[in-house]
Amino acid sequence: MGKLDLPAEVSASAYNLPDTTGHFGPYGGTFVAETLIAALDELRDTYESLKDEPAFRAEFEYELKHYVGRPSPIFHARRLSEAAGGAQIYLKREDLNHTGAHKINNVIGQAMVAKHMGKPRVIAETGAGQHGVATATIAARLGMECVVYMGSEDVKRQAANVYRMKLLGATVVPVECGSKTLKDALNEAMRDWVTNVANTFYIIGTVAGPHPYPMMVRDFQSVIGEECKWQMPEMIGRQPDAVIACVGGGSNAMGIFYPYIPYPDVRLIGVEAAGHGISTGMHSASLCAGRPGVLHGNRTYLLQDENGQIIETHSVSAGLDYPGVGPEHAWLKDCGRAEYVAIDDEEALAAFHKTCRMEGIIPALESSHAVAYAMKMAAGMSKDAVLLVNLSGRGDKDMHTVAEKSGIKF
Amino acid sequence: MSRITQTLSALDAAGRKALIPFVTAGDPDLSVTVPLMHTLVEAGADIIELGVPFSDPMADGPTIQRASERALLKKVSLRQVIAAVAEFRTRNTTTPVVLMGYANPIEAMGVDAFADAASSAGADGVLVVDYPPEESREFARVVRAAGLDVIFLLAPTSTDARIRAVGEIGSGYIYYVSLKGVTGAGHIDIDAVSKRIPLIRDMVGLPVGVGFGVRDGASAKALASVADAVVIGSRIIEEIENSPADEILPRVKTLLSGIRAAMDSVEVAA
């Protein structure tokens, strides 16, 4: 099934995906029950009419500058580079955004679409809580009602973020179904949406879900890569040799990759979570170890058993703990434009500590996967080579997890 | 003519409405499924929708999700569900069985293998909740070539263009979702349903069954007065959930017989 007759080699300058029906080659699409189709059609039409509208663009850029604090700087991590012993590592500092991660870029865009559609209520799913916090933040800022669905396991693991959302006025609903984690929160948010679609906008936090979400979230996040495209020449006189980003659902990676797709000399490298190791089966590496299927409204690579049931995932970083991945990553993998690798829990934790000690930056555990791979890769390269890492979030939220791993109790 | 079309035509000719219960295969255990299917027929079922358990049933409410979870605890697979249909067919060759579920277990098995196996087992139709018509033309072609009907959902929000698209590739009957939301939710607006159904029937040329929100004899009777078939799912699953193992069959039989009797008390205009 699907459009497998597309050329394997994608011509960079001609890259124009998704197609009008939301497909990236055989991936993506709109795999939802009929009850959701009208809402998705309305969203697609609204987004298409808004996205290039000057007033909408201007408001989005204003919010990114004055509320989020963009552009985020790029920082030359000299001591990490020296320790790696090869290529120069640069960090795109999304951790410095308001709310502490890249998530806010997309949430502002979607909340503006919601406002335009006259929907007074926004809902969101969250795993670690970063997307939930970002959504609660914007809902407070715009005076909207906000309900966040979160697996009951994650509610326990991320108590501080749950409290943060409540401080911001959101209602957090613990989800008791299934594995009680991110994927179940997403199922529950979809159910809320289909029931309350007349007054509710569903703010999806990653480049997954049915069309137009993967495209819309990518577009809002692509501000990351667009900035890098002028910042890197300013700093080093050229573009980097590779751009490296962690991939759970894949929104920070799409945000930094997308503007670089037409630059054939820039390698794009996505880093998945290998958890306890790919061979143990306890990981979240959908692209490295999964196979295509249909989940959450799109066709993409999934972690599933031989009967097509979605299996539980593992990663030390809750934000990468998801059994699917955005469909555009599936396509970029198949057509060879991007490469996907995996970093396990131990390697990510080691990179976390190194970044703290050597650069005075506490990275999110998610982003630590990208740093870990960059250090590994840098070791085999010349000192003139440049690796640009998307430091997608800060690690304050991970204090508890890291302390526990080190045997420390607060 | 397919077994589904034969069944629905015969009912129509007799001035009766079809009763279509939904149960999840393997809930609470695979050994219950085939006896339960026979019980449904004894209680007045005309067609059986047999749910294929899935780990992420996004369009279902908590009741049907729990049924899926109970079945998956027993590792019930699509192949085992198809085998249950084959076992049911050894004693019943007249009641159509529709497999209802989500795309991923079917894609994991392979669409061709699934169509062959389901058809050989004696299944009659397939309803894949997350395959809207625009994503399932090829699937519908393969499955219909194997002799199975492809049943699609329509909703109150479906546009005329979409209803026609479903008419082009669907067969058997239409499953009209009577309310916004997921399975097992709220109350039905009979007035709104009664206005929509004749339009859909005209555009698609298939009988229309209505579901999502049927709780009892009264709601079934009200829907039977305007639709060709009434689908009832979550309420039956609640009965299974709340019954001790040895009382599941008699309790489901009492529940469904009551609904059948209420539906049959509908005055059908000549």
Boltz contact constraints between the chains, C-beta under 6 A:
constraints:
  - contact:
      token1: [A, 1]
      token2: [B, 138]
      max_distance: 6.0
  - contact:
      token1: [A, 29]
      token2: [B, 135]
      max_distance: 6.0
  - contact:
      token1: [A, 31]
      token2: [B, 130]
      max_distance: 6.0
  - contact:
      token1: [A, 31]
      token2: [B, 135]
      max_distance: 6.0
  - contact:
      token1: [A, 32]
      token2: [B, 130]
      max_distance: 6.0
  - contact:
      token1: [A, 33]
      token2: [B, 59]
      max_distance: 6.0
  - contact:
      token1: [A, 33]
      token2: [B, 129]
      max_distance: 6.0
  - contact:
      token1: [A, 34]
      token2: [B, 132]
      max_distance: 6.0
  - contact:
      token1: [A, 34]
      token2: [B, 153]
      max_distance: 6.0
  - contact:
      token1: [A, 34]
      token2: [B, 154]
      max_distance: 6.0
  - contact:
      token1: [A, 34]
      token2: [B, 155]
      max_distance: 6.0
  - contact:
      token1: [A, 35]
      token2: [B, 155]
      max_distance: 6.0
  - contact:
      token1: [A, 35]
      token2: [B, 177]
      max_distance: 6.0
  - contact:
      token1: [A, 37]
      token2: [B, 132]
      max_distance: 6.0
  - contact:
      token1: [A, 38]
      token2: [B, 157]
      max_distance: 6.0
  - contact:
      token1: [A, 177]
      token2: [B, 65]
      max_distance: 6.0
  - contact:
      token1: [A, 187]
      token2: [B, 56]
      max_distance: 6.0
  - contact:
      token1: [A, 187]
      token2: [B, 58]
      max_distance: 6.0
  - contact:
      token1: [A, 190]
      token2: [B, 58]
      max_distance: 6.0
  - contact:
      token1: [A, 191]
      token2: [B, 182]
      max_distance: 6.0
  - contact:
      token1: [A, 194]
      token2: [B, 181]
      max_distance: 6.0
  - contact:
      token1: [A, 195]
      token2: [B, 180]
      max_distance: 6.0
  - contact:
      token1: [A, 195]
      token2: [B, 181]
      max_distance: 6.0
  - contact:
      token1: [A, 293]
      token2: [B, 104]
      max_distance: 6.0
  - contact:
      token1: [A, 293]
      token2: [B, 107]
      max_distance: 6.0
  - contact:
      token1: [A, 294]
      token2: [B, 103]
      max_distance: 6.0
  - contact:
      token1: [A, 294]
      token2: [B, 104]
      max_distance: 6.0
  - contact:
      token1: [A, 307]
      token2: [B, 77]
      max_distance: 6.0
  - contact:
      token1: [A, 307]
      token2: [B, 105]
      max_distance: 6.0
  - contact:
      token1: [A, 308]
      token2: [B, 104]
      max_distance: 6.0
  - contact:
      token1: [A, 308]
      token2: [B, 105]
      max_distance: 6.0
  - contact:
      token1: [A, 308]
      token2: [B, 108]
      max_distance: 6.0
  - contact:
      token1: [A, 309]
      token2: [B, 55]
      max_distance: 6.0
  - contact:
      token1: [A, 310]
      token2: [B, 55]
      max_distance: 6.0
  - contact:
      token1: [A, 310]
      token2: [B, 56]
      max_distance: 6.0
